[in-house]
Amino acid sequence: MLAYTFRRLLNTLPLLLGITIICFLTIKLAPGDPIQLMTDLNPKAQANQAMKDQLGLNKPLHEQYLSWLSNLVQGNLGTSLAPDAKPVAQKITEALPLTLWLNISGLALVLALSIPLGVWLSLRPGTTTDATVTLLLLIGLAAPSVWLALLGMQLFGVTLSLVPLSGLQTYGAEHWPWWQRWPDILHHLALPLAVGLIGGAAGITRFIRGSMIETLKADYILTARAKGASPRRVLWRHALRNALLPVITILGLSVPGLIGGSVILESLFALPGMGNLFYTATLMRDYPTIMALLTIGAVLTLLGNLLADLAIARADPRTINK
């Protein structure tokens, strides 16, 4: 297992390097730059050669990339090119807790709903109940999150006035005691969590349902039943453990979202998380912040794949030798 893990880690290094090169070139080849944006926003600003030289924007692309990579290896993510000129690491540190809490809570809710519902549906394949719930799941999976968010804002925020439309807390709530602030924060996050729950639960529930139906037909399940194992033990201990193998891969791919956040939801609801930070940095042509967030996303994607493979190898050791 250790040799397998070490071999996988070595394979991710050149892949990560290639991803950063592609991201860097894509950002640099996009039209516009921070100096031009400063001039557009402030007619009095002088977009002169000295400013570009100071930011290193006039160097050849390979020199800019090597300089950025050297700083990254040293743990320096650079300074934001936004007007606040904060260190990129500080901006990420400020935005990370909300995104982390929001996405981990959302994932926990998705699993708590999807696993029992998927198992329940797998026991009723082909029935009217199964067809109805599957249709609703397909609608939830196909519905764009931005449309669901806008619909929820109109219905629950404007028409019914049940939830706030934006922000993390009520104005002035930072002076409230903590036992009053947390219910207020949860009230603001209720709608974003609900929107994320619909799409996430719909997809994972369908995977669990399909995987459970196939697993329940396997020979070892029939053998376990023939030996007198209780239906509950067969279902939850034998069938579900193997049916979750493809779901583990999906959960591994969700790791980047736990840190990277949702650009659409956080922007729509004006939540100061990582997704909103990436959106703002893109509009401002904030190269250091964009590259830092893309690199974090790439690392987490590769890490998620690695964790998923290790979890599958743990559940089914035969996959190590494949």
Beta strands, then each sheet from edge to edge (+ up, - down):
end
